[in-house]
């Protein structure tokens, strides 16, 4: 495997990991909030994360000499895994809060 392909895949995966980490942290904050605040944090955070990720993806693709296919493939594979983990984790945490009788979640 070429070094350029590996570098592109790792940079894309790293960006997706950062995206997923921010999503997880925002989800944790949102779960401690009221329902209305929860929706604002989750939806607003999602829009903000997507715009920032799109901006960074564009900058990298335009200005950094990187293997484009490997970069995008690395990003989207890890992005989808991170989204799946985020959804499962938030669902489990919310179910735990509901079982404990916390109506704020």
Secondary structure, DSSP 8 states (H G I E B T S, - for coil): --HHHHHHHHHHHHHHHHHHHHHHHHHHHHHTS-HHHHHHHHHHHHHHHHHHHHHHHHHHHHHS---HHHHHHHHHHHHHHHHHHHHHHHHHHHHHHHHTT-TT-
